[in-house]
Amino acid sequence: MDTLNGVSLRTVTWGKPETQTRTPIVLVHGLASNAMLWEGAALALCALGHLVTAVDLRGHGLSDKPISGYDMTTVTKDLAGLLREIQRDGFVKPIVCGQSWGGNVVLELAHTQPELVSGVVCVDGGFLELQNHYPEWEACAVALRPPTITGTRITDFRSYMQRSHADWPETGINGAMSCMEHLPDGTLRPWLNLEHHMMVLRGLWEHHPTHIYSQITVPVMFVPAEGPNGLFSTTKRSAIEHAMQLVPKVKVEWFSPADHDLHAQHPERFAQVVHEAITDGFF
């Protein structure tokens, strides 16, 4: 799917406009992730009557990988262009859900292009303000540099995912495996290369959700995850409370305990939370 920025973005769609007649939903992944990590949630939303599509953002998955344009403004323009393109396919005024970095992207979309959406869902994201933790970019770049996965055997990585995420359904494991290119020699290589990864991270570091909360005119639902044993819960709860005070129409649905990729871990529950927010009239 081409965007107005001249970048082709891969989308995966579940359902048909003729049969899925409830509010359409667009799903946006996080940093170094991909559309297929949403598969379980997408299937559940489709079963609830929603037309659903998930997108690979620039540099990710099977989408184009230009040498630049990984800042928040450009990525958000990519998404806005895509939303305009898919209106003809039944995606008129969708709810747009984004996870982690994708949560910040959809929040920025709600701020800059509110006419395109009925509301946004920020899944363990949308409140990420990295400069609060890393005032200097250099420190952030060192702390959040991704581990080296290139060269890992496909079978070894799948076994690792199954061990470390034993409660994830198969859709979640398969979605995580789809974050990497599967090479002929049986090893993996991330679709998002290191240079582009760090560009995305820099764009996230430069983003300030707290500066735009009060200006957002569409409903925003935050769906944060509280890690086991309350991991990071104090700072996260403080960030969510701040958002609740500033965003004009807002609600929060905590998943506790849950992984950062709660949409992959608990797809049916996530789908139900979004569906109920629509049917209850929040969106």
C-alpha positions in Angstrom: 0.0 0.0 0.0 1.6 3.3 -1.1 1.4 6.3 1.2 1.6 10.0 0.3 5.2 10.0 1.4 6.1 7.7 -1.4 6.8 4.7 0.8 5.1 1.4 0.3 3.7 -0.2 3.5 2.7 -3.8 3.8 -0.7 -4.4 5.4 -2.5 -7.5 6.5 -6.3 -7.5 6.6 -8.8 -9.7 8.4 -12.5 -9.7 7.4 -14.5 -8.0 4.7 -16.5 -4.7 4.8 -19.7 -6.6 3.8 -19.6 -8.9 6.8 -17.5 -7.0 9.4 -19.8 -4.0 10.0 -18.7 -2.6 13.4 -16.1 0.2 13.7 -13.0 -0.7 11.7 -9.7 -1.0 13.5 -6.1 -0.4 12.4 -3.2 -2.0 14.4 0.3 -0.4 14.6 3.3 -2.4 16.0 6.1 -1.3 18.2 9.8 -0.7 17.6 11.5 -3.6 15.7 8.2 -5.5 15.7 5.8 -6.2 12.8 2.1 -6.5 11.8 1.8 -10.2 12.5 2.4 -9.8 16.3 -1.2 -8.5 16.2 -2.6 -11.7 14.6 -4.3 -13.1 17.7 -5.9 -9.8 18.6 -6.9 -9.2 15.0 -8.6 -12.6 14.7 -10.5 -11.9 17.9 -11.6 -8.4 16.9 -12.7 -9.8 13.5 -14.8 -12.4 15.3 -16.4 -9.5 17.2 -17.5 -7.9 13.9 -14.7 -5.5 13.2 -12.8 -5.1 9.9 -9.2 -5.1 10.9 -5.8 -4.3 9.3 -2.3 -4.3 10.7 0.6 -2.4 9.1 4.4 -2.8 8.9 5.7 0.7 9.4 8.7 1.9 7.3 11.8 -0.1 7.9 9.9 -2.9 9.4 8.6 -6.3 8.2 7.8 -6.4 4.5 7.5 -2.6 4.1 9.9 -0.3 2.2 13.2 0.5 4.1 14.3 3.9 3.0 17.6 5.3 4.3 15.9 8.1 6.2 12.5 9.3 7.6 12.4 7.4 10.9 11.5 10.5 13.0 8.1 10.7 14.6 6.7 13.3 12.3 7.5 11.4 9.1 6.4 8.0 10.5 3.1 9.6 11.5 2.7 11.1 8.1 3.2 7.6 6.6 0.4 6.3 8.8 -1.9 9.2 7.9 -1.3 8.6 4.2 -2.1 4.9 4.6 -5.3 5.7 6.5 -6.4 8.0 3.6 -5.6 5.2 1.1 -7.6 2.5 2.9 -10.7 4.6 3.4 -11.9 3.2 0.0 -11.5 -0.4 1.5 -14.0 0.3 4.4 -11.6 1.8 6.9 -13.4 5.1 7.4 -12.7 6.8 10.8 -11.2 3.7 12.4 -10.0 3.2 15.9 -6.2 3.1 15.6 -4.3 1.0 18.2 -0.5 1.3 18.6 1.8 -0.6 20.9 4.9 0.9 22.7 6.6 3.2 20.1 3.5 2.6 18.0 1.4 4.0 20.9 3.4 7.3 20.7 2.9 7.2 16.9 -0.9 6.9 17.2 -1.0 9.6 19.9 0.9 11.9 17.5 -1.6 10.9 14.8 -4.5 11.9 17.1 -2.9 15.2 17.7 -2.0 16.1 14.1 -4.7 14.3 12.1 -7.8 13.9 14.3 -10.1 13.9 11.4 -8.8 10.5 10.3 -9.8 8.6 13.4 -12.6 7.9 15.8 -10.1 7.5 18.6 -6.8 5.8 19.5 -5.7 3.0 21.8 -2.2 3.3 23.3 -1.0 -0.2 24.3 1.8 0.1 26.9 2.9 3.2 25.0 1.7 6.7 24.2 3.1 7.9 27.5 6.8 7.1 26.7 8.9 10.1 27.3 12.5 8.8 27.2 14.1 12.1 28.1 12.7 11.8 31.6 14.9 8.8 32.0 17.8 9.7 29.7 18.3 13.4 29.4 21.2 12.9 27.1 20.7 11.0 23.8 24.1 9.3 24.1 23.1 7.6 27.3 19.7 6.5 25.8 21.5 5.1 22.7 23.8 3.0 24.9 21.1 1.8 27.3 18.5 0.9 24.7 20.7 -0.4 21.9 19.2 -3.7 20.8 20.9 -7.0 21.3 22.5 -8.7 18.3 20.1 -11.3 16.9 21.6 -11.7 13.4 23.1 -15.2 13.0 20.9 -16.8 15.6 19.4 -20.1 14.4 15.7 -20.0 13.7 15.1 -23.1 15.8 17.0 -21.8 18.7 15.2 -18.5 18.8 11.8 -20.2 18.6 12.7 -22.4 21.5 13.9 -19.4 23.5 10.6 -17.6 22.8 8.5 -20.6 23.8 10.5 -21.0 27.0 10.5 -17.3 28.0 6.9 -16.7 27.0 5.3 -20.0 28.0 1.9 -18.4 28.4 1.8 -16.9 24.9 -0.5 -18.4 22.3 1.0 -19.7 19.1 -0.1 -16.6 17.2 2.2 -14.6 19.6 5.2 -16.8 19.1 4.7 -16.8 15.3 4.3 -13.1 15.3 7.5 -12.6 17.2 9.3 -14.9 14.7 8.0 -12.6 11.9 10.0 -9.7 13.3 13.0 -11.3 11.6 13.9 -12.4 8.1 14.4 -16.1 7.9 17.6 -16.7 5.8 18.3 -19.8 3.7 21.1 -20.9 6.0 18.6 -21.4 8.9 19.5 -18.2 10.7 17.7 -14.9 11.5 18.2 -11.3 10.7 16.0 -8.5 12.0 13.9 -6.8 9.2 14.7 -3.5 10.9 18.5 -3.0 10.6 20.6 -1.4 13.5 21.0 1.9 11.8 17.3 2.4 11.2 16.5 1.0 14.7 18.6 3.7 16.3 16.9 6.4 14.1 13.5 5.2 15.3 14.8 5.3 18.9 16.1 8.8 18.4 12.7 9.9 17.1 11.0 8.3 20.1 13.6 10.0 22.5 12.7 13.4 20.9 8.9 12.9 21.3 7.1 14.6 24.2 3.6 13.2 24.7 3.1 15.4 27.7 3.4 18.5 25.5 0.4 17.4 23.3 -2.0 15.6 25.7 -4.2 18.6 26.4 -4.6 19.4 22.7 -5.9 16.0 21.6 -9.6 16.2 20.6 -10.4 12.5 20.0 -10.9 9.8 22.7 -7.7 8.1 24.0 -7.6 4.8 25.8 -4.4 3.7 27.5 -3.9 0.0 28.0 -0.7 -0.3 30.1 1.0 -3.4 31.3 2.1 -3.9 34.9 5.0 -6.3 34.9 5.4 -9.2 37.4 6.2 -8.0 40.9 5.2 -4.5 40.0 8.2 -4.0 37.7 8.4 -0.4 36.7 4.9 0.1 38.0 5.6 3.2 40.1 7.0 5.4 37.2 4.4 4.0 34.7 1.5 4.6 37.0 2.8 8.2 37.6 3.0 8.7 33.8 -0.5 7.3 33.3 -1.9 9.5 36.1 -0.4 12.6 34.4 -2.0 11.6 31.1 -5.4 11.1 32.8 -5.2 14.6 34.1 -4.4 16.2 30.8 -6.1 14.3 27.9 -9.6 15.7 27.5 -11.4 12.4 26.9 -9.4 9.5 28.3 -9.7 6.1 30.0 -7.3 3.4 31.2 -7.5 -0.4 31.3 -4.5 -1.9 33.1 -3.3 -5.5 32.3 -1.6 -6.8 35.5 0.5 -8.8 35.5 1.3 -8.7 31.8 4.2 -8.5 29.3 5.0 -5.4 27.4 3.6 -7.2 24.3 0.3 -7.7 26.1 -1.6 -7.8 22.8 0.4 -10.9 21.8 0.1 -12.5 25.3 -3.6 -11.8 25.9 -5.2 -11.3 22.4 -8.8 -12.2 23.2 -8.8 -10.1 26.4 -7.3 -7.1 24.5 -9.9 -7.4 21.8 -12.7 -7.5 24.3 -11.4 -4.4 26.0 -11.3 -2.5 22.7 -14.7 -3.8 21.6 -16.4 -2.9 24.9 -14.9 0.7 24.7 -16.6 1.0 21.3 -19.9 -0.6 22.2 -20.1 1.3 25.6 -19.8 4.6 23.7 -16.4 5.8 24.8 -15.3 5.9 21.2 
